[in-house]
């Protein structure tokens, strides 16, 4: 009987190897095909095959930000859905909205939410607002291959900076 870390009945070594506090980095090693940009797509453009979330808008005001979406998804010139949610809480102090390919965008939002929760559980504290923006930017870069084939996602991120001298500005 083998005694290595990848023996049957035991967790694979990727689960027991210390690493970073990034869930996305862990998933890259454990199951890269589960990441939004990690799938092999056929050659050509897939832009017309998937619904696209169309419009989100953010308005900054003294004391906060309003982030809203129009709840519409289109496929080419057809309205695919009139009740898609495009704005979600990323955590208790930040929001994320998406425009672009709806399915990939919703995957990105869910992965970003898990990324923030995972970081908080591992590190014992939440990411700063700049740290959250950097993690989201890394996820957008990771989706570049799919974006080049027409599955573009543009997230809009807004949050409350707990570390700022005047968080209301």
Secondary structure, 3 states (H helix, E strand, C coil): CCCCCCCCCCCCHHHHCCCCCCHHHHHHHHCHHHCCCCCCCCCCCCHHHCCEECCEEEEEECCEEEEEECCCEEECCEEEECCCCCEEEEECCEEEEEEEEHHHHHHHHHHHHHHHHHHHHHHCCCCCHHHHHHHHHHHHHHCHHHHHCCCCEEEEEEECCCCCCCCCC
